[in-house]
């Protein structure tokens, strides 16, 4: 089923064909002429009240199709929920081990590499490197 380009009429037609429901039964149940069924089968969308009637008639949750579309294709909402999680994640674990920090600082102190070379070679952020200098140099 193509959830991106949703056509509810074609879904209804598919369910009718799968369940082998007679068009006369549909016309009788909904009190509509058979030629109007073609318009329903070609419909892109449908009123929620009619959709509920079709869901009951076909014994299938047609609203779930719209829910799946929303889950797959709606843009993420910007709510305070994401910001609350960021505040809780303050206790990150250091990805650099003590040995790596000492190795990098040793190269700086010995003059083996410059700050720019370390930033370029090891892709350590400039700010992180300066913090290491302040914290670990004696």
N, C-alpha and C positions, 0 to 999 in steps of 0.2 A: 504494500500500500504506500502510495506517495503522500507522506505527511506534509511535505513542503507546499505543494500545490493542491490544496484540499478542495475537493468537490463533493459535497455531502450527497448530492443527487446520485452520483455514480456509485457511491458506497451503498446507498439504499438499493439501487438496482442490483448490485452485486449480491447483497444479502437476500433479496427476493429470489434471484436466480439460484443461489445456493440452497435455499429452503424450498424451492420449487412451489412458490405460492402463485396461485392463479390470479391474473389481473382482475377478474370478475369479483373475487373475494375482497380484493383491495378496494375496488370501486364501491362495493356494498358497505364495507366497514367505514370508509372515510366519507361516503356519500358524495363522491365526485365522479364525473364521467371518465371513461377509460382513456380518452385522448388527453386529458389533463395529466395523466401519469407521466407522459413523455416530458412535459414541462418540469415535473418534479425530478425526473431522472437527469435532466440537464441543468438543474439548479446548482449554483456555486455555493449558496448559503441558504439557511432556512430559519424561520422564526423559532424561537426556543419552545413555544407552546406546541407548534407542529412537530418539532423535533422530539419532544417528549412523547407525543402520540405515536410517532413512528417507532420510537424506542420501545414503547409498550407493545405495539403491534408485532414488531419483529423479535421481541424478547432479546434485545441487544442494546447495550449502553452506547448510543451514538455520541453522547457528550464526551465519552472517553477519547474519542478520536480528536476532538478539539483540544482536550487536555494534553494529549500526546504531542500535538502540533505546538502548543505553548511550551511544553517542556523542551522540545528539540530546537525550536526556532525563535523563541522570544529572547530579547537582549537581557543580560543580567541586570538586576535592579541594584541601584546604589542606595543601600540603606545603612543605618548605623550598625547593623549586625557585623559587617566586615570590619568596621573600625574597632568594635569591641574586641574582636579576636586578635587584632594587631596589638592592642594594649596588653593582652594576656601573654603574648609571645616575646616578652622582653628578655627572658632568660635563655637566649640562644647559646648553644654550645659553640665554643671557639673551634673553627675549622682548621686553624693553624696550631700545630703542636708546639710545645716549648722548644723542642729541638730545631724545628724549622725557623722559628723566630730567632733563636740564638745563631743559627747558621747565616741567616740574612743579615743580622746586625753585625756579625763577625766580618762578613764581606764588606760591609760599609766602613767599619772601623779600620780594617786593614788597607782600605783603598783599592781593593781588588775590583770593586764595581762602584759606580756612582748611583745616586738615588734614581736617576732617570733610567739607568740600565736595569736596575732591580725591578722597577715598575713595569718596564717593557718586557723583560725576560720572564719574570714570574707572575706578571699580571696581578700584583698586589696593589690595592688602591693606595694612592698617595697619602690620604688621611690616615689609613691604617698604619702605614710605615712610620709616619710622624708620631703616632700614638705609641708605637713600639719603642721608638727612640726615647721618648719622654719617660716611659714606664720602666724599661729594662736596662737602659745605660746607666752606668755608675758614675 
